[in-house]
Amino acid sequence: MKTGNFLLVLILLAAVGSPAQLGAQATSTSSGQAYPAKTVRVIVPFPPGGGTDVQARVIVKEFQDQLGQNFIIDNRGGAGGLIGAELVVNSPADGYTVLYTTATLAINTTLYGDRMKFHPLKHLVPISFVSTTPLVLIVHPSVPAKTAKEMIQLARNKPGFLNAAINVAGSTSHLSAEMFKQLAGLKFTTVPYKGGGLSMVAVMGGEVDFQFAEGLLAAPQLKAGKVRALAVSTPDPSPFFPELPTMTSLLPGFVSDNWFAMYFPAGTPGTIVATMNATVKKALATETVRGFAKREVLTLVGSTPEELGAFLRSEIARYGEVIRKGNITIQ
């Protein structure tokens, strides 16, 4: 599960507890049958057809093949992923409800603050990190900057002149734009859209100047010459965009991406967590999932529950600092 410095964070940070500590030990379900003994519901807290939903369906199919039991996707979109996550938190801790979510879980913890009815570090049990996709700094071809360094200088020379598309308020696209402002000392306008597809169209049409776009959306437009890429947000050069420098090489500490991970409700037995963790890792090693990941510009990760717990803790702190410093709020 080595993916450069990104995963080194998982290993070095303090863990939030082992599966055995997070739930009572069990070797079977309450009925005495081996887990899983019935259909497992996988909550995707976003609408059908989106990147998270499509990815979950591919991987869940591998779970079914491995364990011989049905895994069904239940889309519960709304509030940036909070509605679906809260549903999982309030579900029985018996291993039959799983949350398949994204980096928004870490962002929302600070963004919604006291309005959140749960805390992910207390009310969810980590299963495994699944995958990550880079964000790419793209610009409309009319923008004179040919490198990220030139882009920074252009924005500094013309405060408030440039504008940036963001997918939706509170997204990794939004937080990346805010990091750009804070770390480079820039002033520009952020323009929210209702999703990554619409914001990409805005950049291609010259409605806005630039965006931090998910790699999957950026790749075909780069190939077609409709936008120009300047850098990636990952800590190390991306295998999907090897020619691009990292933002952190220009602005130390600038690291962002969209990541995907799985959780159970708190109190789920440790042996069930361990079973699902092993199942995820086997799924990520299959040719089907590996081929899908390559097409979708995803880096497959896999982790222990402890590593995911430590990583989530670090992401909450990191994005929380950006949100507080930028005084970002959700109405």
C-alpha positions in Angstrom: 0.0 0.0 0.0 2.9 2.3 -0.7 2.0 5.5 -2.4 4.9 7.9 -1.4 4.7 10.4 1.4 1.0 10.4 1.2 0.8 7.1 3.0 3.7 7.7 5.2 1.4 10.1 7.1 -0.8 7.1 7.8 2.0 5.1 9.4 3.6 7.9 11.4 0.5 9.5 13.0 -0.9 8.2 16.2 -3.6 5.6 15.6 -7.1 6.0 17.0 -7.4 2.4 18.2 -7.3 -1.1 17.0 -10.4 -2.9 15.7 -10.4 -4.9 18.9 -10.5 -1.7 21.0 -13.2 -0.2 18.8 -15.7 -3.0 19.2 -16.3 -6.2 21.1 -14.6 -9.3 19.9 -16.8 -11.7 17.9 -16.3 -14.7 15.7 -19.8 -14.8 14.3 -23.0 -12.8 13.9 -25.6 -12.7 16.6 -27.3 -15.7 15.0 -24.1 -17.8 15.3 -23.5 -17.8 11.5 -20.3 -16.7 9.9 -20.1 -13.1 8.8 -21.7 -12.0 6.5 -24.8 -14.1 6.9 -27.2 -11.7 5.1 -27.1 -8.8 2.7 -24.8 -5.9 3.5 -25.9 -2.4 2.8 -23.3 0.0 1.5 -24.3 3.6 2.0 -22.9 6.0 -0.7 -23.7 9.5 0.6 -23.9 11.0 -2.9 -26.3 10.6 -5.8 -26.2 7.7 -8.3 -23.9 8.0 -11.3 -21.2 10.1 -9.6 -17.5 9.0 -9.2 -18.0 7.7 -5.7 -21.1 5.7 -6.7 -19.4 4.1 -9.7 -16.3 3.2 -7.8 -18.3 1.7 -5.0 -20.3 -0.5 -7.4 -17.2 -1.9 -9.0 -15.5 -2.7 -5.7 -18.6 -4.0 -4.0 -19.1 -6.6 -6.8 -15.7 -8.0 -5.8 -16.9 -8.3 -2.2 -19.9 -10.4 -3.3 -17.6 -12.7 -5.3 -15.3 -13.2 -2.3 -17.8 -13.6 0.5 -20.8 -15.1 -1.4 -23.2 -12.6 0.0 -25.1 -9.7 -1.5 -23.7 -6.2 -1.1 -26.2 -3.5 -2.2 -25.5 0.2 -2.8 -27.9 2.6 -1.1 -27.4 6.2 -2.4 -28.3 8.8 0.3 -27.1 12.1 -1.0 -27.4 15.5 0.6 -25.5 18.0 2.8 -22.1 17.2 1.3 -22.3 13.6 2.4 -23.6 14.2 5.9 -27.0 12.6 5.5 -25.7 9.3 4.4 -22.9 9.3 7.0 -25.4 10.1 9.8 -27.6 7.2 8.6 -24.6 4.8 9.1 -23.8 6.3 12.5 -27.3 5.6 13.7 -27.4 2.0 12.2 -26.9 -1.1 14.2 -23.2 -1.9 14.8 -23.5 -5.4 13.4 -21.4 -5.2 10.2 -24.4 -4.9 7.9 -24.2 -1.2 7.2 -21.1 0.3 5.6 -20.2 3.9 4.7 -18.3 4.4 1.5 -17.3 8.0 1.5 -14.8 10.7 0.6 -12.5 13.4 1.9 -15.7 15.5 2.6 -16.0 13.5 5.8 -12.9 15.3 7.1 -13.9 18.7 5.7 -17.4 18.6 7.0 -16.3 18.0 10.6 -15.1 21.6 10.8 -17.2 23.1 8.1 -20.5 22.2 9.8 -19.1 22.3 13.3 -21.8 22.1 16.0 -24.5 21.4 13.4 -23.0 17.9 12.9 -24.9 15.4 15.0 -21.9 13.1 15.2 -18.1 13.1 15.2 -16.4 10.7 12.7 -13.6 9.9 15.1 -16.0 8.9 17.9 -19.0 7.5 16.0 -17.4 5.7 13.1 -15.0 2.7 12.9 -12.4 2.8 10.1 -12.3 -0.2 7.8 -9.8 0.7 5.1 -8.5 3.5 2.9 -9.6 2.6 -0.6 -8.2 5.0 -3.2 -7.2 8.6 -4.0 -7.3 10.8 -7.0 -5.2 13.9 -7.7 -6.4 17.4 -8.2 -4.9 19.2 -11.1 -4.5 23.0 -11.4 -5.9 23.7 -14.9 -6.3 27.0 -16.7 -8.2 28.2 -19.7 -5.8 28.5 -22.7 -6.2 32.3 -22.7 -4.5 32.6 -19.3 -1.0 33.7 -20.0 0.7 31.7 -17.3 2.4 28.6 -18.7 3.6 27.2 -15.3 2.3 27.2 -11.7 5.0 29.6 -10.8 3.9 32.1 -13.5 0.3 31.6 -12.3 1.2 32.6 -8.8 3.1 35.7 -10.1 0.2 36.7 -12.4 -2.2 36.5 -9.5 0.1 38.5 -7.3 0.6 41.2 -9.9 -3.2 41.5 -10.5 -4.9 41.0 -7.2 -8.6 40.2 -7.7 -8.2 39.9 -11.5 -8.5 36.1 -11.8 -11.4 33.9 -10.8 -11.5 30.2 -9.9 -14.3 27.6 -10.4 -15.1 25.4 -7.4 -17.2 22.3 -7.7 -19.4 23.1 -4.7 -18.8 25.0 -1.4 -16.9 22.8 1.0 -15.5 20.4 -1.7 -11.8 19.5 -2.1 -11.8 21.8 -5.1 -13.0 24.6 -2.9 -10.5 23.9 -0.1 -7.7 23.6 -2.6 -8.5 27.1 -4.0 -8.5 28.4 -0.5 -5.1 26.8 0.3 -3.8 28.5 -2.9 -4.9 31.9 -1.6 -3.5 31.3 1.9 -0.2 29.8 1.1 0.7 32.1 -1.9 -0.9 35.2 -0.4 -3.3 35.7 -3.3 -6.6 37.4 -3.9 -9.0 36.0 -6.4 -12.7 35.3 -6.7 -14.1 31.8 -6.2 -17.2 30.9 -8.3 -19.2 27.9 -7.1 -20.9 25.4 -9.4 -23.1 22.4 -8.9 -20.6 19.7 -9.5 -17.2 19.0 -11.2 -18.7 18.6 -14.6 -20.3 22.1 -14.7 -17.2 23.8 -13.2 -15.0 22.1 -15.9 -17.3 23.4 -18.6 -16.9 26.8 -17.2 -13.1 26.7 -17.4 -13.2 25.2 -20.9 -15.5 28.0 -22.0 -13.4 30.8 -20.4 -16.2 31.7 -18.0 -13.6 31.3 -15.3 -9.8 31.3 -15.4 -8.8 28.2 -13.5 -9.7 25.4 -11.2 -8.4 22.6 -9.1 -10.1 19.7 -11.0 -10.2 16.0 -10.3 -7.8 14.1 -12.5 -10.5 12.0 -14.2 -12.3 15.2 -15.4 -9.1 17.0 -16.3 -7.4 14.2 -18.3 -9.7 14.1 -21.5 -9.9 17.9 -21.7 -6.1 18.2 -21.4 -5.7 15.6 -24.2 -8.2 17.6 -26.4 -6.3 20.9 -25.7 -9.3 22.5 -24.2 -7.5 23.4 -20.9 -3.9 23.6 -19.8 -2.5 21.8 -16.7 0.1 23.5 -14.5 0.6 21.3 -11.4 -0.9 18.5 -9.3 -1.9 18.7 -5.7 -0.4 15.4 -4.6 2.7 15.3 -2.3 4.6 13.3 -5.0 4.4 13.5 -8.8 1.3 11.7 -10.0 1.8 8.6 -12.3 -1.1 9.9 -14.3 0.4 13.3 -14.9 4.2 12.6 -14.5 5.2 15.8 -16.4 3.5 18.1 -13.9 5.2 19.5 -10.8 3.6 19.3 -7.4 2.0 22.3 -5.8 3.9 21.6 -2.6 7.2 21.9 -4.4 6.3 25.6 -5.0 4.1 26.2 -1.9 5.3 23.9 0.9 2.3 22.2 2.6 0.0 22.5 -0.3 -1.4 18.9 -0.5 -4.9 18.0 -1.3 -6.8 15.3 -3.2 -10.1 13.5 -3.2 -9.8 10.2 -1.3 -12.2 7.4 -0.7 -12.6 5.2 2.4 -14.9 2.8 4.2 -16.3 2.8 7.7 -18.6 0.9 10.0 -20.7 2.4 12.9 -18.9 2.6 16.2 -19.1 -0.5 18.2 -18.9 -2.9 15.3 -17.1 -6.1 16.5 -13.3 -6.1 15.8 -13.4 -9.5 14.0 -16.0 -8.1 11.5 -13.8 -5.0 10.9 -10.9 -7.3 10.3 -12.9 -9.5 7.8 -14.0 -6.4 5.8 -10.5 -5.0 5.9 -9.1 -8.2 4.4 -11.9 -8.2 1.8 -11.1 -4.7 0.7 -7.5 -5.5 0.2 -8.2 -8.6 -1.8 -10.7 -6.5 -4.0 -8.1 -3.9 -4.6 -5.6 -6.5 -5.9 -8.0 -7.9 -8.5 -7.4 -7.2 -12.2 -10.9 -5.8 -12.6 -10.4 -3.1 -9.9 -6.9 -2.4 -11.0 -8.1 -1.8 -14.6 -10.9 0.3 -13.4 -8.6 2.5 -11.3 -6.2 3.1 -14.2 -9.1 4.2 -16.4 -10.6 6.4 -13.7 -7.3 8.1 -12.6 -7.3 6.5 -9.2 -4.4 5.3 -7.1 -5.5 2.2 -5.1 -4.3 2.4 -1.5 -5.6 -0.1 1.1 -4.6 0.3 4.7 -5.1 -1.0 8.2 -8.0 0.4 10.2 -5.5 2.1 12.5 -3.8 3.9 9.6 -7.1 5.1 8.2 -8.1 6.4 11.7 -4.8 8.3 12.1 -5.1 9.7 8.6 -8.7 10.9 9.1 -7.5 12.6 12.3 -4.8 14.4 10.4 -7.1 15.4 7.6 -9.7 16.9 10.0 -6.9 19.0 11.6 -5.4 20.1 8.2 -8.6 21.1 6.5 -9.9 22.6 9.7 -7.0 25.0 9.8 -7.7 26.1 6.2 -11.5 26.6 6.9 -10.9 28.6 10.1 -8.2 30.8 8.5 -10.4 31.5 5.5 -13.5 32.0 7.6 -15.4 29.5 5.3 -19.0 28.8 6.3 -21.9 26.9 4.8 -25.3 28.6 4.9 
